[in-house]
Amino acid sequence: MSQVPDDAPERCPVCETTYDTISEHDEGLMVGLDDNERYRRVCFEPHQTDGQAHIRFYHHTHDQAAPN
């Protein structure tokens, strides 16, 4: 199941940049970003929620993931 966490950080803790959306998952998932028009990068962070293993996805747009 996917959810939006209430305690989402302002910046991505993986790459330290802004992100467009965040989702948290507690079961199987698949990632495929080939030719994605909206997102260039998704960062993954393991996370504990109520003692259960979850993974957070930080979705970065093309502009947010562009090199400085």
PyMOL commands that set and color helices and strands:
alter all, ss='L'
color gray80, all
select helices_A, chain A and resi 62-65
alter helices_A, ss='H'
color red, helices_A
select strands_A, chain A and resi 2-3+21-25+39-49+52-61
alter strands_A, ss='S'
color yellow, strands_A
deselect
rebuild
show_as cartoon
